[in-house]
Amino acid sequence: MPPPLTPADAQQPEPSWAVMLGRGARRRCPRCGGGRLFRTWWAIRDRCPRCGLLFAREPGYFTGVYLVNLTAVLVPLFVVVMGFALWRGTHPDGPLLPFLVAGAVIGVIWPVLTYPFARTVWSALDLAMTPMDVREILDAVEATDDEGPGDAPGGRGRPAPPSPPPPPG
């Protein structure tokens, strides 16, 4: 697990596009590389538990996720269709069923499998195109220090520490 971030880390330059996209492709935070971003396969946390990056940076933010996921589906579907066209040109009486099954799997199952990756890749693309401003950086640092409302009782993705025992007497 990466070491925790400090307020001094807010002054560090943003990682390169390649680094951010690589992190996004591995379902990691594009800013710090931290993991545990998802509560379930579908539900991403509001903020990165390590650096406090807010994932939905503006209303309608995750519309871009659908475009990334659509691309992740259309590219392999295009390859299958072109493969079918080339194969059918040399085998006009060949079976159609394998290509129909491959297209159905790509069209129905593949989007479900790639959706969480599309969310983090979109976060990486957005962060690369629109770097965080000072207010966002300060909010992120404050969110990692808070024990208050968030995705985990102890903040930063950890359980809350045990409460101290009552004073004697």
C-alpha positions as CSV (number, residue, x, y, z in Angstrom):
1,M,0.0,0.0,0.0
2,P,1.4,3.5,-0.9
3,P,2.3,5.7,2.0
4,P,-0.3,8.3,3.1
5,L,-0.2,11.7,1.5
6,T,0.6,14.9,3.4
7,P,-0.4,18.6,2.7
8,A,3.1,19.0,1.2
9,D,2.1,16.5,-1.5
10,A,-0.5,19.1,-2.8
11,Q,2.4,21.1,-4.1
12,Q,3.7,18.3,-6.3
13,P,3.1,18.5,-10.0
14,E,0.4,16.4,-11.6
15,P,1.6,13.0,-13.0
16,S,2.0,12.7,-16.8
17,W,-0.9,11.6,-19.0
18,A,0.6,8.2,-19.5
19,V,1.0,7.6,-15.8
20,M,-2.6,8.8,-15.1
21,L,-4.1,6.6,-17.9
22,G,-2.1,3.6,-16.7
23,R,-3.4,4.1,-13.2
24,G,-6.9,4.5,-14.5
25,A,-6.6,1.3,-16.6
26,R,-5.7,-0.6,-13.4
27,R,-8.7,0.9,-11.5
28,R,-6.4,3.1,-9.4
29,C,-6.7,6.8,-8.5
30,P,-5.2,8.8,-11.4
31,R,-3.7,11.4,-9.0
32,C,-1.9,9.2,-6.4
33,G,-2.2,5.6,-7.6
34,G,-4.2,4.6,-4.5
35,G,-6.6,1.7,-4.7
36,R,-9.8,0.6,-3.0
37,L,-11.8,3.2,-5.0
38,F,-14.8,0.9,-5.4
39,R,-17.3,-0.1,-2.7
40,T,-18.9,-2.6,-5.2
41,W,-18.3,-3.5,-8.8
42,W,-20.5,-0.6,-9.8
43,A,-20.2,1.9,-7.0
44,I,-17.1,4.2,-6.9
45,R,-16.4,6.1,-3.7
46,D,-17.0,9.9,-3.8
47,R,-13.3,10.5,-3.1
48,C,-10.0,8.6,-3.3
49,P,-9.4,7.2,0.2
50,R,-5.7,8.1,-0.1
51,C,-5.5,11.6,-1.6
52,G,-9.0,12.9,-1.4
53,L,-9.5,13.4,-5.2
54,L,-13.2,14.1,-5.8
55,F,-14.2,11.8,-8.7
56,A,-17.4,13.7,-9.7
57,R,-15.8,17.1,-10.2
58,E,-18.9,18.7,-11.7
59,P,-22.6,17.9,-12.4
60,G,-22.9,15.3,-15.2
61,Y,-19.3,14.3,-14.8
62,F,-19.7,10.6,-15.4
63,T,-21.3,11.2,-18.9
64,G,-17.7,10.8,-20.2
65,V,-17.6,7.3,-18.6
66,Y,-20.3,6.1,-21.0
67,L,-18.3,7.4,-23.9
68,V,-15.2,5.6,-22.7
69,N,-17.2,2.4,-22.1
70,L,-18.9,2.7,-25.5
71,T,-15.4,3.0,-27.1
72,A,-14.3,-0.1,-25.1
73,V,-17.2,-2.0,-26.7
74,L,-17.2,-0.6,-30.2
75,V,-13.5,-1.3,-30.9
76,P,-13.7,-5.1,-30.3
77,L,-17.1,-5.2,-32.0
78,F,-15.7,-3.5,-35.0
79,V,-12.8,-6.0,-35.1
80,V,-15.3,-8.9,-35.0
81,V,-17.4,-7.4,-37.8
82,M,-14.4,-6.7,-40.0
83,G,-13.1,-10.2,-39.3
84,F,-16.5,-11.6,-40.2
85,A,-16.5,-9.6,-43.4
86,L,-13.0,-10.8,-44.4
87,W,-13.8,-14.4,-43.4
88,R,-17.2,-14.4,-45.2
89,G,-15.5,-13.1,-48.3
90,T,-13.3,-16.3,-48.5
91,H,-15.9,-18.7,-47.0
92,P,-19.3,-17.7,-48.4
93,D,-21.0,-20.8,-47.0
94,G,-19.4,-20.7,-43.6
95,P,-21.3,-20.6,-40.3
96,L,-22.6,-17.4,-39.0
97,L,-23.2,-18.5,-35.4
98,P,-19.7,-18.0,-34.0
99,F,-19.7,-14.4,-35.1
100,L,-23.2,-13.8,-33.7
101,V,-22.2,-15.2,-30.3
102,A,-19.0,-13.2,-30.2
103,G,-20.9,-10.0,-31.1
104,A,-23.5,-10.8,-28.4
105,V,-20.9,-11.4,-25.8
106,I,-19.1,-8.2,-26.7
107,G,-22.3,-6.2,-26.8
108,V,-23.8,-7.5,-23.6
109,I,-21.2,-8.9,-21.2
110,W,-18.1,-6.8,-22.2
111,P,-19.7,-3.4,-21.1
112,V,-20.4,-4.8,-17.7
113,L,-16.9,-6.0,-17.3
114,T,-15.3,-2.8,-18.5
115,Y,-17.5,-0.3,-16.7
116,P,-15.4,0.2,-13.6
117,F,-12.3,0.6,-15.7
118,A,-14.1,3.1,-17.8
119,R,-14.8,5.1,-14.6
120,T,-11.2,5.4,-13.6
121,V,-9.9,5.9,-17.1
122,W,-12.4,8.8,-17.5
123,S,-11.2,10.2,-14.2
124,A,-7.7,10.1,-15.5
125,L,-8.6,11.7,-18.8
126,D,-10.5,14.5,-17.0
127,L,-7.7,15.1,-14.6
128,A,-5.2,15.2,-17.4
129,M,-7.3,17.7,-19.4
130,T,-8.4,19.8,-16.4
131,P,-5.8,19.7,-13.7
132,M,-7.0,20.4,-10.1
133,D,-7.1,24.0,-9.0
134,V,-5.9,25.2,-5.6
135,R,-9.4,25.0,-4.1
136,E,-9.8,21.3,-5.2
137,I,-6.4,20.4,-3.9
138,L,-7.1,22.0,-0.5
139,D,-10.6,20.3,-0.4
140,A,-8.8,17.0,-1.2
141,V,-6.3,17.5,1.6
142,E,-9.0,18.4,4.0
143,A,-11.1,15.4,3.0
144,T,-8.2,13.0,3.8
145,D,-7.8,14.6,7.3
146,D,-11.5,14.5,8.1
147,E,-13.0,11.7,10.2
148,G,-16.4,13.1,9.3
149,P,-18.8,12.3,6.4
150,G,-17.2,10.1,3.8
151,D,-17.2,6.6,2.6
152,A,-15.5,5.1,5.6
153,P,-16.0,5.9,9.3
154,G,-12.3,6.5,9.8
155,G,-11.7,8.6,6.7
156,R,-9.1,7.6,4.1
157,G,-10.8,4.3,3.6
158,R,-9.9,2.9,7.0
159,P,-12.3,1.9,9.9
160,A,-12.6,4.4,12.7
161,P,-10.2,3.9,15.6
162,P,-11.7,2.6,18.8
163,S,-13.1,5.2,21.1
164,P,-11.1,5.9,24.3
165,P,-12.3,4.4,27.5
166,P,-14.5,6.6,29.8
167,P,-12.6,8.6,32.4
168,P,-12.4,6.9,35.8
169,G,-14.6,8.0,38.5
